[in-house]
């Protein structure tokens, strides 16, 4: 038997006319066809070798269950698709296999939909873009005990040369806003900061050296600041067995957003959060009240299975980088530590000049049993605690139900992008549930073991999304300390190149990000190119500057200062970079 398994946003199908005379006539309802959303569409071809109905049904159902668990779907569409094989079984055998498979899947709590067998059909579907959205399977129903294996047939049909051609194509375009502002997608493309390639996949941006420079500077800034404030940095795996996420509750409440994979007989998942890993580090030894609070931090790569329609440049991705941290403290330390987190967040916003944000107090919805841990008493207590803290800090906020994390309430810093869409930049959460789930404790001064409370927080948020915010706010005119190219040296003629290279070398040794444009274009063209690249300072060097051993400095606004000494310019640059002007 051969199957092609597609994770779809939707599949629509409608029978047109009979292909086989032997099949039954359809009812009026069946003739209208159907539409199923968020489903695993299983295109099937039953073959002549599938003589053992029981065996092939067991293998088909096992295959579907395995894939459905990984992508977290309950809707299954069995779709007869003869084009998968040239060795098809009889209609009677194929119908029997599909009917028995449907019965078995229903018993396994799946919602099963069947496209009519033996009819020509039109169909339309939208396949999701994640790594598990298209899987082929091949198994022999005539041999007992044969393991399900991944078929290489589909891979053999891939035109490698066509794929290679696509490697050089960048798929980055976005609608222009009403105000004419560029989105981070356009800016990322035009300023050569990052790219999206369909062979790599949607939601997986590749940062160029320039884009990586911006990210690196923000990473260094936040790491140094957090270490100064007492945070302890960890480095943890990007994936773990499903057992870990079953303890944390992610498996029950968050699996639809997780990427899972089979390794032998075990199921693994790429991490959507860092907290479970840091809790294991905390549990690795006994803890005393004297050690608390413990503040674990990590610049972590995280993975979330976002819907393809929601992916957008650096704003929403399937892999992203979070300045993540977890503060494990005594309950009586909660208020003080929460205030320290807010102070850090506000310092970060001031440094990055993040404005036009508002605070959202995100609460649970007691009616949503699937999304949240069911502990009304703990929810009530933790939400009252957060409200008390926010009011004491005199933070103005709006309340929003059904926006909390599954384990506790949170404070979200919200903003709107250039399209007016609201999103979260930074979040701070109070967690009452996971200390209980992971059995975290500390020995208090009364010699009794007690449960700590946890603050989950990001300080600069998702680094990529923060970069997107800064790009859109400044329209690419980043501050000096974040500018990928801080200085560009522009010799006026070939005879000025040697002196220009001396200036270039001097700035390079001082760790200034500098480039030199010694091409043959006119000076006006070089200046124009530097402006388009959003270079912060351009140094124009002609015969006059070389003879006087000075520089002509042009800033981003077009203002030029003549007769500047190189050492004075270096001192000015270092001061502005250090002060993050």
N, C-alpha and C positions, 0 to 999 in steps of 0.2 A: 504494500500500500504506500502511496505517496500523498503527502499533505503539504500545503503551503499555509502557514499560520501568520495572520496579519492582525496586529493590534490597531484598531481603527477608531477614529473619532465617531464615524458613522458608516453604515453600509445600507444602501437602498437597492432593492431588486424587484423585478416584475417579470412574470412569465409572459412569453409572446405567443408561442405555439408549440405543439408537441414535437419532440424529436424522436421519441420511441412510441410506436403504436401500442405496446404492451402495458404502458403505465396507465393508471387510473385517471379519470377526468378530475379536474380541480373544482373545488367549491367556489362560489362567488367571492367569498372572502379571500381565498387563496389566489384567485385570479388578479386581485388588486395588488398583490405583492406585499412588501413590508419594508420597514426601516427600523434599524436597531442602532442605538448610540452606545459609545464606549464599550466596544465588544472585541472579542477574539473571533475573527472570521477564519474558519478552518476550511480551506479549499481542499476537497478530497477526491482521490481517484482510487477506487477499489480495483485490484488487479487479479488476473487469473490465478496467481499463486496463493491468493488469500482464501484458501479453501477451509481453513479452520476458523469458523466464525467467532467462536469464543475467544480464541487466541488473538485474532486481529482486533476485536472489539476491546479487549483488555489493554492491548498496546496503544490503540488509538486514544482511549480514555485516559490512560496513564500519561501519554504525551500531552494531551490537552490540559490535564490537571497540573502537570509540571510547569507548563508555560503560563497558564492562567494564574498560578500562585506567584510566579516571578513578576508578572505585570499587574497583578492585583485586580482582576476583572471577574465578574460573575455572569456576564452575558456571553453566551457561546452561540455562534451562527455556523451550522453545518451546511456547507455549500458544495454540492456535487460539481466537480470541475474536471471534465474528461481530458482536458488538454495537458494534464500533468503526466500522462502515461500513454504509451502506444500498445499496451498489453492489458486492456480493460477486461474486467470480469463481466459476467452476465448481469443484466439489469436486476434479475431476481436476487442474486447474491449481494449486489451492491446495496439494494434497498434493505435487505435483511441486516447487513452490517450497520448501516446508518440508523435504522430504527432501534436496534439493540444498543448502539452507542448513545443515542438520545436518552433512552430509558435509564441507562447507567449514570449519565451525567446529571439527570434530574435527581436521582437518588443521592448524588454527591452535592446537592444543594445549588446546582447551577441553573440559571435561566436559559433554556435551550430554544433556539429558533432554527427552523429548517427551511432552506430554499427548496422548491419543488424539484424532484428528480425526473429526468427524462424530458425536460422542456428546454427550448431555447429561451434564454433570459437576457434582459438588459440589466446591467448593474452599475452602480456608482459607489465609490467609497473614498474616504480620506484616511490615508495611513499615517500614523504617528511617526515621528522621526527618530525615536530613540534606538539604541543598539539591539533591543530585543523585539522591535516591532515587525520584523520580517524574518521568519525562521522556517526553513524547510525540514521535513522529516521523511524518513524512508524506513519501513520495516516490513518483514515478511510474515504474513499471517499463516503460512503453511509450516512454520518451524517453531516448535515450542521452545520457550525460554530464551529466544534471541532478544538481546537488549536493544532498546531504542537508540538509534545513532543519527547524528546529523548528516544529512545528505550533502554531497559536494556538487550535485548536479547543477544547482543554481549558480554556484561560483564559476563552474566551467563555462557558463554561457556569458559571463561578464566580459565586455570588450575592454581589455586593459588599456588599450591605446586611447579609447575615449575617456577613460578615467584620468589618464595622464594629462590629456588636454585640459580637463577640468581643473587640474591642480593649479594652473596659472590664472584661473578666473576668480575674481573677487565678486561676491554677491552681497553688495551693500548699497541699499537705496532706501529712502524713507520719504514720506510725504513732507512737504514744506508746511510750516506752521502759518497761521493767519498773519502773524506779525513778521514773517520773513526770517525768523530765527532758524538756525540750523540745529538739527538734532545731533546727539553724540555719534550716531551712525555716519552721518555726512561728514562731521568734523573728524571722526576717526579715520575715515577714508581719505579725505582731502589733506589731512596733516600727517598721513602715513603713521598712525598710532596703532591701529589693529586692523585685522581683516577677518572675514567670515568666508569659509570655503566649503562648498557642498560635499566634497569628498570627506572632509573631516567631520562635518555634521553641524546642524543648526544648534545655536546656543553654546557653541564651543569656540569663542574668539581666540585668535592667535595674536598676541601682542608683539609688535615689532620692537626693535631696540629702542625706538623713541617712546613707544607706549610703555614698555617695561621700565624705562627710566622714571616715568611719573609714578608708577606703582612702587618701585623700589624706594623712592624718596619718601613716600607716605609710610611704607613699612618701617623704614629706619626711624622716622619721626615718632611713630606710635610705639615701637618697641623700646626706644630709649626713654620715652616719657613714662611708659608703664613700669619699666624696671626701676626707674627713679622713684616711683610711687609704691614699690614693694611687691610687684607682681613677679611670680616665678614662671619662667617659660618652659613649656613641655614640647615634645615632638612625638606625635602619636600616629598610628597607621591610618591610611585612607579607607580601609575596609575592615570588616570583622564578620564573624559568623552571625547568622540570624539570631543565635541564642542571646547575644548581648543586647540586641534590639528588642527581644522579647522581654527581657528584664526591665528595660527602660520604658517600654510601652510604645516605642516607635512602631514596632511590628503590627500592633493592633490599631494604632491611631494615625499612623503616618505612612504606611507601606505604599500607598498609591503614588507617593512622591519619591520613592526610593528606587535605585537601580539594584537589582538582585542578579546573582549568577550562581550556577551550579559548579561546584568543584568536587568531583568524585561523588560521594554520597552526602556531601554537606552543602548547605545553602549559605552564601555570603552576600553581603550588601555593601555598596560604597557608602561611606558615612554621610548622613545629612547634617549631623551635628557632632561636636567634639565632646560634649559633656560626659557620655558614658565612659570614654577612655580616661578622662581626668579623674572620674570617681574611682576607677580601679587603682590609679596611682595613690589616691587618698587612702584607700582601703589596704594598701600594701603593708602598712604598719599601724600599730595602735597610736591613737592621737589623744593629746591632753588639751584641756581648755586653754592652757598657756600658749599653745601653738596657734590658736584661732585669733583672727581670721587667717585662713590660707587662701591666697589668690593665685590660681593657676591661669595662665594666658597662653595663647598660641595663635600664630598667623596660619590658619588652616585652610586647606583646599577641601571644599564641600561639594556634594553632588545631589541635585534634586531634579526629579523627572517632571519638569514643567511642561505644560501642554504646548505643542508647536505654535499655536496661534498667539501665545502670550510671550514668546521669545522676542527680545528687542535689544540689539546691540550689546552694550555693557550694562544695561538696566536690569534685564532679566535673562538669566543663563541657566544652563544645565550643570556647569562647573564654575565655581566662583571662589573667591578668597575672602575669608572673614577674619577680622581682628576680634577673636573670640576670647572670652574669659569666664571663669566661674569662681565666685567668692563663697567659700564655705565658712560660715560663721555661727556663733551662738545666737539664739533668738533675740537676746537683749542687745546684740551688736547690729541687728538688721538696720535700724534707723540710721545709725552713724555711717555704716558702710554704703547704704543706698545713697546717702547725701554725698559721699565721696565719689561715687560713680557719676552722679549728676554733675558734680564739679569738674570731673575729668572730661565728660562729654561736652560741657559748655566751653571748656578750655580748647578742646579740639575744634569745635565749631568756630570759635573766635580766631584761632590760628589759620584755619582753612577759609575763613570768611564765608562760612555757611550761614545763609540768612533765609528769610521767608519760609521758615519751618514752623510747625505747631505740634503741640503735644497731644497724644491720644491715649487715654486710659482704657486699655483693651480688656474687656471682661468676658466671662464665659456665658454660655447660654445653657441653663439647666435642662432644657428640652432636648439638646443635642447630645444624646448619650454616646453616639459613635465617635464624635470628635474629641470629647473631653473625658478625663478620669472622673468617675462617678463618686464624688465625695463632697456632697453639698456643704457639710460643716466646715471642712478645710477650705473650700472655695470662699465661703462667706468670711471666714477669719482672715484669709490672706488678702482678699479684696479690701476689707476694712483696714488692714494694716497699710496697704499701698495708698489708699485714699488719705489716711491720716498723715503719712509721710509727705505726699504731694502737697497737701494743704499746708503742712508746717513749713515746707520749702517755698510756699507761695508760688507754685507753678500753676499757670493757667492751662487747663486741659479740657478736652471734650471727651465724653464717655461713649464707648462703642461696645455693644454686646456682640457676642459670637466672634470676637477677634483675638481672644486670648490664645496663648500656647496651650497645648492639651494638658499640661501639668501645672499651669498657674497663670495669674494675671500678668500683664506687662504694660510698660510705658513705651509707646512708639513715637518716634520723631518723624512726622509726616512732611512730605513736600510734593510739589507738582512739577512734572517735567515740562518741556517746551510745548507739548501737545495738550497740557492741562490735565494729564492723568495723574491721579494720586498714587503715591507709593511710600514705602517705609525706608528711611535712610539708616536709622540707628534704633536699637531696641534694648530695653532693660526689663528683666523678668524676675518675679519672686516665685520660687519653686518650693512647694510644700510636699510634693509627691515623690520625687526621685530619691531624696534622702531615705525615705521609707522603703522604696523599692530596692535600693542598693544596700540597705541596712548600714547606712553611714552612721557613725557615732563618735563620741569623744568622752573621755573620762573627765567629769567635772570636779570642782574643788571639794564637793561633798562625797567624792569617791564613788559616784554613781554614773553609769553610762547614759548619755542623753543624745537626742537627735539634733544635728545642726540644721540650719536652714541655708538655702543656696540662692545666690543672686546670679542669674545668667545675664551677661551683658556683652554688647559690642561697643567699642569706643569710637572707632572711625567707620563702623559698619562694614558692609561688603566693599572691599577696596575698589572693585571695578565699578560698582554703582556710584560710589563717591566720586570716582574719576568722571563718570558720565555727568553727574550733577555739576562738577566744576567746569567741565568742557562747555556744557550748555549755558551755564550762568555767565561765563567769561567769553563765550563764543570762540574758545581756543586761545584767548589771551591770558594764559596762566601766569601766576606770579613767578618772579625770577627763580626761586628755589625749586619750583616744579617744572620749569620750562625745559623740555628735552634739549634744545639748543639755546644756551644762555648768551653766547656771543658768536658772531660770524665775522670773519676777517675778509675784507673786500679790497684786494689790490687793484689800483686803477689801470696799471699797465704791466706788461711782463717784467719791466725793469724794477718794479716795486715788489716782485714776488719774494725775493730773498729776505727783505726786511719784514715782509708780512709773515713769512714762515718763522722768523725769530719771535715775533709777537705771538703767533700761534703756539709755539713751543713753550714760551713763558707762561701763557695762560693754562696750557695743558698741565704743566708741572704744578700749578697752583690748584689743580683739581677743578678747574672751570670747564664746563661742557662747551667746547668750542669747535667750530668748523671753519675751513677756509675755502673760499670760492675763487680759484685761480684760473677759471675758464676764460674763454675768449670773448664772452658776451660783453656788451657795453655796461658801463657802471650803472646806468639807470635800470637796466634789466636785472643786474645783480641785486640792487637795492629792492626792486620790486619783488623778486623771488624771496628775499629774506623777509619782507613784510608778509607775503602770502604764507610763509612757513611759521609766522608768528614768533620770529626770533626776537628776543628781548632787546639786545644791543647789537648794532652793526658798527664795525670799525672800518672807516674808509681811509685807505692809505695811498697817498700820491707822492709826488716828488717833494712837495713842501713838508709833509709830515715826516718823510724819511730823512730829509736834511736836518730837520729840527729835532728828530727822534721823539716825536709826539704822535698823538692819535687824534682823529676826528671821530667822535662818538655820536652815533645817531640812535636815539631811543625809539621805542615802538610807536610813539606818537608823531615821529617825524622830526622832532627837535634835534638840532645838531650842536654839539659843543666842540670847539676846536682847541688845539694846543694842550691836550690832556697828556700828562706823563703816565707811562705805563704802570709804574709803582702806585701812583695815586689811584689809577683805575682799578688795579687789583685790590687795593685796600677797600675801595668803595664796594666792589663786587662782594668781597668776603663779608663785609658788614651787612649788606642787604640780604645775603643768603643766610647768614647766621640769625638775623632778626626775622627771617621769613617774611620780608616785605612783599 
